[in-house]
Amino acid sequence: MNKKVVVKIKNLLNERGISLRELSRLTDIRHATLSELSNHKRQNINFQHIEKIAMALGITDSHGVGYY
């Protein structure tokens, strides 16, 4: 059985009042990459990106990440 990890970037940014461009600056991840992730246009995600996003948004648990 395959599982999918879905990062709910839009929800997290809205909760924290942060723009995608600001997240890009904080994480040093390209804005285009974050846009693809937030719009579920990217099939794969680099685990380091998940770590950087979590650190920038202060996530310490699975809040904002769904497993399907």
PyMOL Python script that loads the backbone (N, CA, C, O; Angstrom):
from pymol import cmd

cmd.read_pdbstr("""\
ATOM      1  N   MET A   1       0.836  -1.184   0.000  1.00  0.00           N
ATOM      2  CA  MET A   1       0.000   0.000   0.000  1.00  0.00           C
ATOM      3  C   MET A   1       0.881   1.248   0.000  1.00  0.00           C
ATOM      4  O   MET A   1       1.737   1.410   0.870  1.00  0.00           O
ATOM      5  N   ASN A   2       0.669   2.118  -0.970  1.00  0.00           N
ATOM      6  CA  ASN A   2       1.427   3.358  -1.059  1.00  0.00           C
ATOM      7  C   ASN A   2       0.780   4.429  -0.200  1.00  0.00           C
ATOM      8  O   ASN A   2      -0.444   4.511  -0.093  1.00  0.00           O
ATOM      9  N   LYS A   3       1.616   5.237   0.403  1.00  0.00           N
ATOM     10  CA  LYS A   3       1.128   6.357   1.211  1.00  0.00           C
ATOM     11  C   LYS A   3       1.631   7.644   0.585  1.00  0.00           C
ATOM     12  O   LYS A   3       2.687   7.674  -0.046  1.00  0.00           O
ATOM     13  N   LYS A   4       0.869   8.693   0.768  1.00  0.00           N
ATOM     14  CA  LYS A   4       1.214  10.016   0.282  1.00  0.00           C
ATOM     15  C   LYS A   4       1.386  10.947   1.463  1.00  0.00           C
ATOM     16  O   LYS A   4       0.643  10.868   2.441  1.00  0.00           O
ATOM     17  N   VAL A   5       2.357  11.820   1.369  1.00  0.00           N
ATOM     18  CA  VAL A   5       2.521  12.879   2.364  1.00  0.00           C
ATOM     19  C   VAL A   5       2.048  14.169   1.713  1.00  0.00           C
ATOM     20  O   VAL A   5       2.507  14.525   0.627  1.00  0.00           O
ATOM     21  N   VAL A   6       1.142  14.862   2.365  1.00  0.00           N
ATOM     22  CA  VAL A   6       0.625  16.125   1.847  1.00  0.00           C
ATOM     23  C   VAL A   6       0.966  17.219   2.848  1.00  0.00           C
ATOM     24  O   VAL A   6       0.567  17.166   4.011  1.00  0.00           O
ATOM     25  N   VAL A   7       1.701  18.198   2.379  1.00  0.00           N
ATOM     26  CA  VAL A   7       2.058  19.330   3.233  1.00  0.00           C
ATOM     27  C   VAL A   7       1.060  20.443   2.948  1.00  0.00           C
ATOM     28  O   VAL A   7       0.943  20.906   1.813  1.00  0.00           O
ATOM     29  N   LYS A   8       0.353  20.863   3.966  1.00  0.00           N
ATOM     30  CA  LYS A   8      -0.714  21.862   3.812  1.00  0.00           C
ATOM     31  C   LYS A   8      -0.149  23.268   4.002  1.00  0.00           C
ATOM     32  O   LYS A   8      -0.454  23.959   4.975  1.00  0.00           O
ATOM     33  N   ILE A   9       0.682  23.666   3.046  1.00  0.00           N
ATOM     34  CA  ILE A   9       1.398  24.932   3.156  1.00  0.00           C
ATOM     35  C   ILE A   9       0.444  26.123   3.222  1.00  0.00           C
ATOM     36  O   ILE A   9       0.629  27.017   4.049  1.00  0.00           O
ATOM     37  N   LYS A  10      -0.566  26.145   2.367  1.00  0.00           N
ATOM     38  CA  LYS A  10      -1.484  27.298   2.351  1.00  0.00           C
ATOM     39  C   LYS A  10      -2.138  27.503   3.710  1.00  0.00           C
ATOM     40  O   LYS A  10      -2.215  28.630   4.200  1.00  0.00           O
ATOM     41  N   ASN A  11      -2.608  26.423   4.320  1.00  0.00           N
ATOM     42  CA  ASN A  11      -3.240  26.528   5.645  1.00  0.00           C
ATOM     43  C   ASN A  11      -2.255  27.057   6.677  1.00  0.00           C
ATOM     44  O   ASN A  11      -2.587  27.937   7.471  1.00  0.00           O
ATOM     45  N   LEU A  12      -1.047  26.517   6.661  1.00  0.00           N
ATOM     46  CA  LEU A  12      -0.035  26.925   7.635  1.00  0.00           C
ATOM     47  C   LEU A  12       0.338  28.394   7.470  1.00  0.00           C
ATOM     48  O   LEU A  12       0.494  29.113   8.456  1.00  0.00           O
ATOM     49  N   LEU A  13       0.480  28.837   6.226  1.00  0.00           N
ATOM     50  CA  LEU A  13       0.827  30.237   5.979  1.00  0.00           C
ATOM     51  C   LEU A  13      -0.293  31.165   6.430  1.00  0.00           C
ATOM     52  O   LEU A  13      -0.033  32.206   7.033  1.00  0.00           O
ATOM     53  N   ASN A  14      -1.532  30.795   6.142  1.00  0.00           N
ATOM     54  CA  ASN A  14      -2.676  31.614   6.577  1.00  0.00           C
ATOM     55  C   ASN A  14      -2.740  31.712   8.090  1.00  0.00           C
ATOM     56  O   ASN A  14      -2.990  32.789   8.632  1.00  0.00           O
ATOM     57  N   GLU A  15      -2.515  30.597   8.780  1.00  0.00           N
ATOM     58  CA  GLU A  15      -2.544  30.593  10.247  1.00  0.00           C
ATOM     59  C   GLU A  15      -1.492  31.517  10.835  1.00  0.00           C
ATOM     60  O   GLU A  15      -1.703  32.127  11.883  1.00  0.00           O
ATOM     61  N   ARG A  16      -0.349  31.617  10.149  1.00  0.00           N
ATOM     62  CA  ARG A  16       0.768  32.390  10.692  1.00  0.00           C
ATOM     63  C   ARG A  16       0.907  33.779  10.067  1.00  0.00           C
ATOM     64  O   ARG A  16       1.761  34.562  10.484  1.00  0.00           O
ATOM     65  N   GLY A  17       0.083  34.085   9.081  1.00  0.00           N
ATOM     66  CA  GLY A  17       0.149  35.390   8.432  1.00  0.00           C
ATOM     67  C   GLY A  17       1.435  35.604   7.654  1.00  0.00           C
ATOM     68  O   GLY A  17       1.974  36.710   7.629  1.00  0.00           O
ATOM     69  N   ILE A  18       1.923  34.555   7.025  1.00  0.00           N
ATOM     70  CA  ILE A  18       3.175  34.606   6.270  1.00  0.00           C
ATOM     71  C   ILE A  18       2.858  34.358   4.796  1.00  0.00           C
ATOM     72  O   ILE A  18       2.024  33.516   4.466  1.00  0.00           O
ATOM     73  N   SER A  19       3.525  35.091   3.923  1.00  0.00           N
ATOM     74  CA  SER A  19       3.331  34.885   2.487  1.00  0.00           C
ATOM     75  C   SER A  19       4.261  33.776   1.990  1.00  0.00           C
ATOM     76  O   SER A  19       5.229  33.408   2.655  1.00  0.00           O
ATOM     77  N   LEU A  20       3.947  33.267   0.826  1.00  0.00           N
ATOM     78  CA  LEU A  20       4.785  32.248   0.205  1.00  0.00           C
ATOM     79  C   LEU A  20       6.177  32.812  -0.078  1.00  0.00           C
ATOM     80  O   LEU A  20       7.180  32.111   0.060  1.00  0.00           O
ATOM     81  N   ARG A  21       6.225  34.077  -0.473  1.00  0.00           N
ATOM     82  CA  ARG A  21       7.519  34.715  -0.748  1.00  0.00           C
ATOM     83  C   ARG A  21       8.351  34.822   0.530  1.00  0.00           C
ATOM     84  O   ARG A  21       9.563  34.607   0.505  1.00  0.00           O
ATOM     85  N   GLU A  22       7.703  35.154   1.640  1.00  0.00           N
ATOM     86  CA  GLU A  22       8.412  35.229   2.926  1.00  0.00           C
ATOM     87  C   GLU A  22       8.917  33.851   3.335  1.00  0.00           C
ATOM     88  O   GLU A  22      10.039  33.723   3.823  1.00  0.00           O
ATOM     89  N   LEU A  23       8.100  32.822   3.140  1.00  0.00           N
ATOM     90  CA  LEU A  23       8.535  31.461   3.450  1.00  0.00           C
ATOM     91  C   LEU A  23       9.730  31.085   2.590  1.00  0.00           C
ATOM     92  O   LEU A  23      10.656  30.426   3.064  1.00  0.00           O
ATOM     93  N   SER A  24       9.716  31.492   1.351  1.00  0.00           N
ATOM     94  CA  SER A  24      10.844  31.234   0.459  1.00  0.00           C
ATOM     95  C   SER A  24      12.115  31.869   1.017  1.00  0.00           C
ATOM     96  O   SER A  24      13.178  31.249   1.029  1.00  0.00           O
ATOM     97  N   ARG A  25      11.993  33.096   1.473  1.00  0.00           N
ATOM     98  CA  ARG A  25      13.151  33.793   2.048  1.00  0.00           C
ATOM     99  C   ARG A  25      13.640  33.103   3.317  1.00  0.00           C
ATOM    100  O   ARG A  25      14.844  32.947   3.517  1.00  0.00           O
ATOM    101  N   LEU A  26      12.710  32.691   4.172  1.00  0.00           N
ATOM    102  CA  LEU A  26      13.071  32.055   5.442  1.00  0.00           C
ATOM    103  C   LEU A  26      13.713  30.678   5.259  1.00  0.00           C
ATOM    104  O   LEU A  26      14.567  30.276   6.049  1.00  0.00           O
ATOM    105  N   THR A  27      13.300  29.968   4.226  1.00  0.00           N
ATOM    106  CA  THR A  27      13.749  28.582   4.039  1.00  0.00           C
ATOM    107  C   THR A  27      14.842  28.432   2.994  1.00  0.00           C
ATOM    108  O   THR A  27      15.487  27.387   2.914  1.00  0.00           O
ATOM    109  N   ASP A  28      15.052  29.461   2.200  1.00  0.00           N
ATOM    110  CA  ASP A  28      15.984  29.387   1.075  1.00  0.00           C
ATOM    111  C   ASP A  28      15.549  28.313   0.072  1.00  0.00           C
ATOM    112  O   ASP A  28      16.377  27.635  -0.536  1.00  0.00           O
ATOM    113  N   ILE A  29      14.228  28.179  -0.082  1.00  0.00           N
ATOM    114  CA  ILE A  29      13.638  27.289  -1.083  1.00  0.00           C
ATOM    115  C   ILE A  29      13.012  28.194  -2.141  1.00  0.00           C
ATOM    116  O   ILE A  29      12.344  29.174  -1.811  1.00  0.00           O
ATOM    117  N   ARG A  30      13.230  27.864  -3.402  1.00  0.00           N
ATOM    118  CA  ARG A  30      12.701  28.685  -4.491  1.00  0.00           C
ATOM    119  C   ARG A  30      11.194  28.904  -4.346  1.00  0.00           C
ATOM    120  O   ARG A  30      10.452  27.988  -3.991  1.00  0.00           O
ATOM    121  N   HIS A  31      10.760  30.125  -4.624  1.00  0.00           N
ATOM    122  CA  HIS A  31       9.341  30.462  -4.565  1.00  0.00           C
ATOM    123  C   HIS A  31       8.544  29.540  -5.478  1.00  0.00           C
ATOM    124  O   HIS A  31       7.464  29.085  -5.102  1.00  0.00           O
ATOM    125  N   ALA A  32       9.060  29.257  -6.674  1.00  0.00           N
ATOM    126  CA  ALA A  32       8.361  28.378  -7.626  1.00  0.00           C
ATOM    127  C   ALA A  32       8.156  26.983  -7.043  1.00  0.00           C
ATOM    128  O   ALA A  32       7.102  26.376  -7.232  1.00  0.00           O
ATOM    129  N   THR A  33       9.155  26.479  -6.341  1.00  0.00           N
ATOM    130  CA  THR A  33       9.050  25.155  -5.718  1.00  0.00           C
ATOM    131  C   THR A  33       7.969  25.163  -4.646  1.00  0.00           C
ATOM    132  O   THR A  33       7.142  24.253  -4.590  1.00  0.00           O
ATOM    133  N   LEU A  34       7.971  26.183  -3.797  1.00  0.00           N
ATOM    134  CA  LEU A  34       6.957  26.284  -2.745  1.00  0.00           C
ATOM    135  C   LEU A  34       5.560  26.442  -3.340  1.00  0.00           C
ATOM    136  O   LEU A  34       4.591  25.893  -2.815  1.00  0.00           O
ATOM    137  N   SER A  35       5.459  27.188  -4.427  1.00  0.00           N
ATOM    138  CA  SER A  35       4.173  27.360  -5.094  1.00  0.00           C
ATOM    139  C   SER A  35       3.660  26.023  -5.622  1.00  0.00           C
ATOM    140  O   SER A  35       2.482  25.703  -5.464  1.00  0.00           O
ATOM    141  N   GLU A  36       4.532  25.249  -6.242  1.00  0.00           N
ATOM    142  CA  GLU A  36       4.144  23.924  -6.737  1.00  0.00           C
ATOM    143  C   GLU A  36       3.703  23.026  -5.588  1.00  0.00           C
ATOM    144  O   GLU A  36       2.716  22.300  -5.708  1.00  0.00           O
ATOM    145  N   LEU A  37       4.424  23.072  -4.484  1.00  0.00           N
ATOM    146  CA  LEU A  37       4.065  22.259  -3.318  1.00  0.00           C
ATOM    147  C   LEU A  37       2.712  22.690  -2.751  1.00  0.00           C
ATOM    148  O   LEU A  37       1.871  21.848  -2.433  1.00  0.00           O
ATOM    149  N   SER A  38       2.508  23.987  -2.628  1.00  0.00           N
ATOM    150  CA  SER A  38       1.266  24.469  -2.020  1.00  0.00           C
ATOM    151  C   SER A  38       0.051  24.219  -2.911  1.00  0.00           C
ATOM    152  O   SER A  38      -1.076  24.146  -2.421  1.00  0.00           O
ATOM    153  N   ASN A  39       0.278  24.090  -4.213  1.00  0.00           N
ATOM    154  CA  ASN A  39      -0.813  23.825  -5.155  1.00  0.00           C
ATOM    155  C   ASN A  39      -0.884  22.355  -5.564  1.00  0.00           C
ATOM    156  O   ASN A  39      -1.599  21.994  -6.499  1.00  0.00           O
ATOM    157  N   HIS A  40      -0.142  21.520  -4.859  1.00  0.00           N
ATOM    158  CA  HIS A  40      -0.115  20.066  -5.099  1.00  0.00           C
ATOM    159  C   HIS A  40       0.215  19.724  -6.548  1.00  0.00           C
ATOM    160  O   HIS A  40      -0.340  18.783  -7.115  1.00  0.00           O
ATOM    161  N   LYS A  41       1.128  20.500  -7.144  1.00  0.00           N
ATOM    162  CA  LYS A  41       1.550  20.273  -8.527  1.00  0.00           C
ATOM    163  C   LYS A  41       2.839  19.461  -8.596  1.00  0.00           C
ATOM    164  O   LYS A  41       3.273  19.082  -9.683  1.00  0.00           O
ATOM    165  N   ARG A  42       3.443  19.196  -7.467  1.00  0.00           N
ATOM    166  CA  ARG A  42       4.714  18.485  -7.421  1.00  0.00           C
ATOM    167  C   ARG A  42       4.471  17.087  -6.886  1.00  0.00           C
ATOM    168  O   ARG A  42       3.829  16.913  -5.850  1.00  0.00           O
ATOM    169  N   GLN A  43       4.987  16.088  -7.595  1.00  0.00           N
ATOM    170  CA  GLN A  43       4.792  14.696  -7.206  1.00  0.00           C
ATOM    171  C   GLN A  43       5.722  14.274  -6.066  1.00  0.00           C
ATOM    172  O   GLN A  43       5.355  13.444  -5.235  1.00  0.00           O
ATOM    173  N   ASN A  44       6.914  14.844  -6.032  1.00  0.00           N
ATOM    174  CA  ASN A  44       7.909  14.464  -5.026  1.00  0.00           C
ATOM    175  C   ASN A  44       8.300  15.679  -4.201  1.00  0.00           C
ATOM    176  O   ASN A  44       8.275  16.814  -4.677  1.00  0.00           O
ATOM    177  N   ILE A  45       8.658  15.412  -2.959  1.00  0.00           N
ATOM    178  CA  ILE A  45       9.136  16.490  -2.092  1.00  0.00           C
ATOM    179  C   ILE A  45      10.429  16.040  -1.432  1.00  0.00           C
ATOM    180  O   ILE A  45      10.548  14.911  -0.955  1.00  0.00           O
ATOM    181  N   ASN A  46      11.371  16.931  -1.419  1.00  0.00           N
ATOM    182  CA  ASN A  46      12.656  16.691  -0.790  1.00  0.00           C
ATOM    183  C   ASN A  46      12.451  16.754   0.732  1.00  0.00           C
ATOM    184  O   ASN A  46      11.872  17.714   1.241  1.00  0.00           O
ATOM    185  N   PHE A  47      12.918  15.745   1.446  1.00  0.00           N
ATOM    186  CA  PHE A  47      12.727  15.726   2.899  1.00  0.00           C
ATOM    187  C   PHE A  47      13.373  16.941   3.562  1.00  0.00           C
ATOM    188  O   PHE A  47      12.865  17.439   4.566  1.00  0.00           O
ATOM    189  N   GLN A  48      14.480  17.417   3.014  1.00  0.00           N
ATOM    190  CA  GLN A  48      15.118  18.614   3.573  1.00  0.00           C
ATOM    191  C   GLN A  48      14.190  19.823   3.459  1.00  0.00           C
ATOM    192  O   GLN A  48      14.202  20.702   4.320  1.00  0.00           O
ATOM    193  N   HIS A  49      13.392  19.864   2.401  1.00  0.00           N
ATOM    194  CA  HIS A  49      12.427  20.957   2.268  1.00  0.00           C
ATOM    195  C   HIS A  49      11.388  20.885   3.376  1.00  0.00           C
ATOM    196  O   HIS A  49      11.012  21.909   3.946  1.00  0.00           O
ATOM    197  N   ILE A  50      10.921  19.677   3.683  1.00  0.00           N
ATOM    198  CA  ILE A  50       9.959  19.512   4.779  1.00  0.00           C
ATOM    199  C   ILE A  50      10.570  20.014   6.084  1.00  0.00           C
ATOM    200  O   ILE A  50       9.919  20.724   6.850  1.00  0.00           O
ATOM    201  N   GLU A  51      11.815  19.644   6.330  1.00  0.00           N
ATOM    202  CA  GLU A  51      12.495  20.084   7.557  1.00  0.00           C
ATOM    203  C   GLU A  51      12.613  21.606   7.604  1.00  0.00           C
ATOM    204  O   GLU A  51      12.341  22.212   8.640  1.00  0.00           O
ATOM    205  N   LYS A  52      13.014  22.224   6.503  1.00  0.00           N
ATOM    206  CA  LYS A  52      13.178  23.680   6.464  1.00  0.00           C
ATOM    207  C   LYS A  52      11.844  24.394   6.673  1.00  0.00           C
ATOM    208  O   LYS A  52      11.765  25.378   7.408  1.00  0.00           O
ATOM    209  N   ILE A  53      10.802  23.891   6.022  1.00  0.00           N
ATOM    210  CA  ILE A  53       9.476  24.492   6.165  1.00  0.00           C
ATOM    211  C   ILE A  53       8.998  24.361   7.609  1.00  0.00           C
ATOM    212  O   ILE A  53       8.479  25.317   8.184  1.00  0.00           O
ATOM    213  N   ALA A  54       9.173  23.181   8.190  1.00  0.00           N
ATOM    214  CA  ALA A  54       8.757  22.949   9.578  1.00  0.00           C
ATOM    215  C   ALA A  54       9.500  23.883  10.531  1.00  0.00           C
ATOM    216  O   ALA A  54       8.893  24.464  11.431  1.00  0.00           O
ATOM    217  N   MET A  55      10.799  24.027  10.337  1.00  0.00           N
ATOM    218  CA  MET A  55      11.581  24.912  11.207  1.00  0.00           C
ATOM    219  C   MET A  55      11.123  26.360  11.061  1.00  0.00           C
ATOM    220  O   MET A  55      10.955  27.061  12.060  1.00  0.00           O
ATOM    221  N   ALA A  56      10.921  26.810   9.832  1.00  0.00           N
ATOM    222  CA  ALA A  56      10.530  28.201   9.588  1.00  0.00           C
ATOM    223  C   ALA A  56       9.157  28.511  10.170  1.00  0.00           C
ATOM    224  O   ALA A  56       8.905  29.632  10.611  1.00  0.00           O
ATOM    225  N   LEU A  57       8.266  27.516  10.170  1.00  0.00           N
ATOM    226  CA  LEU A  57       6.905  27.729  10.662  1.00  0.00           C
ATOM    227  C   LEU A  57       6.716  27.276  12.106  1.00  0.00           C
ATOM    228  O   LEU A  57       5.608  27.351  12.637  1.00  0.00           O
ATOM    229  N   GLY A  58       7.777  26.811  12.738  1.00  0.00           N
ATOM    230  CA  GLY A  58       7.700  26.409  14.140  1.00  0.00           C
ATOM    231  C   GLY A  58       6.891  25.153  14.373  1.00  0.00           C
ATOM    232  O   GLY A  58       6.241  25.016  15.409  1.00  0.00           O
ATOM    233  N   ILE A  59       6.922  24.236  13.423  1.00  0.00           N
ATOM    234  CA  ILE A  59       6.167  22.988  13.543  1.00  0.00           C
ATOM    235  C   ILE A  59       7.055  21.936  14.192  1.00  0.00           C
ATOM    236  O   ILE A  59       8.162  21.665  13.728  1.00  0.00           O
ATOM    237  N   THR A  60       6.550  21.348  15.274  1.00  0.00           N
ATOM    238  CA  THR A  60       7.339  20.336  15.982  1.00  0.00           C
ATOM    239  C   THR A  60       6.693  18.961  15.945  1.00  0.00           C
ATOM    240  O   THR A  60       7.275  17.987  16.422  1.00  0.00           O
ATOM    241  N   ASP A  61       5.488  18.876  15.378  1.00  0.00           N
ATOM    242  CA  ASP A  61       4.810  17.579  15.272  1.00  0.00           C
ATOM    243  C   ASP A  61       4.240  17.449  13.864  1.00  0.00           C
ATOM    244  O   ASP A  61       4.707  18.129  12.950  1.00  0.00           O
ATOM    245  N   SER A  62       3.269  16.613  13.676  1.00  0.00           N
ATOM    246  CA  SER A  62       2.722  16.399  12.338  1.00  0.00           C
ATOM    247  C   SER A  62       1.635  17.403  11.967  1.00  0.00           C
ATOM    248  O   SER A  62       0.953  17.218  10.959  1.00  0.00           O
ATOM    249  N   HIS A  63       1.457  18.470  12.761  1.00  0.00           N
ATOM    250  CA  HIS A  63       0.484  19.515  12.437  1.00  0.00           C
ATOM    251  C   HIS A  63       0.815  20.074  11.055  1.00  0.00           C
ATOM    252  O   HIS A  63       1.944  20.497  10.807  1.00  0.00           O
ATOM    253  N   GLY A  64      -0.157  20.074  10.170  1.00  0.00           N
ATOM    254  CA  GLY A  64       0.076  20.620   8.838  1.00  0.00           C
ATOM    255  C   GLY A  64       0.556  19.609   7.829  1.00  0.00           C
ATOM    256  O   GLY A  64       0.724  19.927   6.652  1.00  0.00           O
ATOM    257  N   VAL A  65       0.781  18.378   8.287  1.00  0.00           N
ATOM    258  CA  VAL A  65       1.215  17.325   7.376  1.00  0.00           C
ATOM    259  C   VAL A  65       0.205  16.204   7.457  1.00  0.00           C
ATOM    260  O   VAL A  65      -0.089  15.708   8.545  1.00  0.00           O
ATOM    261  N   GLY A  66      -0.327  15.801   6.328  1.00  0.00           N
ATOM    262  CA  GLY A  66      -1.294  14.709   6.298  1.00  0.00           C
ATOM    263  C   GLY A  66      -0.713  13.498   5.613  1.00  0.00           C
ATOM    264  O   GLY A  66       0.052  13.629   4.657  1.00  0.00           O
ATOM    265  N   TYR A  67      -1.066  12.322   6.088  1.00  0.00           N
ATOM    266  CA  TYR A  67      -0.625  11.065   5.489  1.00  0.00           C
ATOM    267  C   TYR A  67      -1.840  10.374   4.918  1.00  0.00           C
ATOM    268  O   TYR A  67      -2.833  10.168   5.617  1.00  0.00           O
ATOM    269  N   TYR A  68      -1.765  10.016   3.656  1.00  0.00           N
ATOM    270  CA  TYR A  68      -2.897   9.380   2.986  1.00  0.00           C
ATOM    271  C   TYR A  68      -2.457   8.094   2.336  1.00  0.00           C
ATOM    272  O   TYR A  68      -3.269   7.406   1.717  1.00  0.00           O
TER     273      TYR A  68
END
""", "prot")
cmd.dss("prot")
cmd.show_as("cartoon", "prot")
cmd.util.cbc("prot")
cmd.orient("prot")
